[in-house]
């Protein structure tokens, strides 16, 4: 009890709370370190715009889902907790989908099935299980937003690389054409558009990240 | 924490009722907005097939702009059957091509949107619906008043692969259809072929496909053939009049 009282007195953006927000961006990135949510990282990263809208949607769904589950955490019967979490996530995703259809119809048409696929994103379920179910509302919210952002950052980086080299555009803007590299004999790499290149790109990102961040390298078993 | 079965059942029931209420309220509240969006999107697609509504991305009030343009350029709409006879009691705009294409040919209601552009040339716009690789593909094709030459086409899809099959919705691909013909010199119905690398082109009736998007473009090709062949008798009738 003394620990919870201590937490209540904590400022909103205490060191620990900020850490919740920032560690998923690098040290505990859901995609590159925990290797969760890979499936959608492969599916929606051909173009930048769907990746960005999906990132925003995931941030909303995950922040809210964490808050709701955290609010309910003392009432949820543990035997049906997975179902409860699923219902919360699915309802939020339907809400996001409905709102996009009503007010951002063009974007919703572009994203089509991907919004529905947020339900199956393992990161959301994972964070509800691992964090929101046993933590207070505000830290849960930060944890949700942080993890969604960590997921989104990788999504956007991969989408940027794939769109630039695969289609020669960035956010639909024909960068390569404006640079005039096509006249020099440059060609778009069609391979970048195919799903395997997303996997390879994620692999390269993991490599770069580990080269930079020594903490991530497991000590070899002796 | 350990809870009794009664608690679990109650918890689940209450949760389901709350969620159902919230979702149906939201759906009722947003319903009219969504229907209006769908109507405007449909009108935009119809107008785009004859290269109107080109400022749709710039205007602030997109809805009233589209309503205005639609009033201005779409002068007549009617529904025909496969023999080309006009069906009086059906509103063309309300016909869903997805449902019609599932019916046998004899029962299909086939909408025609007549557009008058530049005050002197009539274009006949036909809605299309078919299957791509992952989901539906659809669009509108506008024919010149010779009922043979394609004036413009607009294509869209629900869930084709971005960068591959999804490229059918780009103007770069749709431009290729302009001026292609549905009937050959002997008045044989051919429709338009979308070529894969191994296919040989047919003069006036074929367009280049999309690399990596062959399954989708095959769907588009089938869609055009299936839809336009339902109108074949009507087109022939109108061609004879000229």
HADDOCK unambig.tbl for C-alpha pairs under 7 A between the chains (distance, minus, plus):
assign (segid A and resid 46 and name CA) (segid B and resid 162 and name CA) 6.19 0.50 0.50
assign (segid A and resid 46 and name CA) (segid B and resid 163 and name CA) 6.58 0.50 0.50
assign (segid A and resid 77 and name CA) (segid B and resid 1 and name CA) 6.34 0.50 0.50
assign (segid A and resid 77 and name CA) (segid B and resid 2 and name CA) 6.79 0.50 0.50
assign (segid A and resid 77 and name CA) (segid B and resid 3 and name CA) 5.93 0.50 0.50
assign (segid A and resid 77 and name CA) (segid B and resid 8 and name CA) 6.27 0.50 0.50
assign (segid A and resid 78 and name CA) (segid B and resid 1 and name CA) 5.73 0.50 0.50
assign (segid A and resid 78 and name CA) (segid B and resid 2 and name CA) 6.86 0.50 0.50
assign (segid A and resid 91 and name CA) (segid B and resid 19 and name CA) 6.98 0.50 0.50
assign (segid A and resid 101 and name CA) (segid B and resid 34 and name CA) 5.94 0.50 0.50
assign (segid A and resid 102 and name CA) (segid B and resid 30 and name CA) 6.07 0.50 0.50
assign (segid A and resid 102 and name CA) (segid B and resid 33 and name CA) 5.17 0.50 0.50
assign (segid A and resid 102 and name CA) (segid B and resid 34 and name CA) 4.53 0.50 0.50
assign (segid A and resid 102 and name CA) (segid B and resid 37 and name CA) 6.95 0.50 0.50
assign (segid A and resid 105 and name CA) (segid B and resid 37 and name CA) 6.59 0.50 0.50
assign (segid A and resid 112 and name CA) (segid B and resid 158 and name CA) 6.20 0.50 0.50
assign (segid A and resid 112 and name CA) (segid B and resid 159 and name CA) 6.29 0.50 0.50
assign (segid A and resid 113 and name CA) (segid B and resid 159 and name CA) 6.57 0.50 0.50
assign (segid A and resid 193 and name CA) (segid B and resid 163 and name CA) 6.40 0.50 0.50
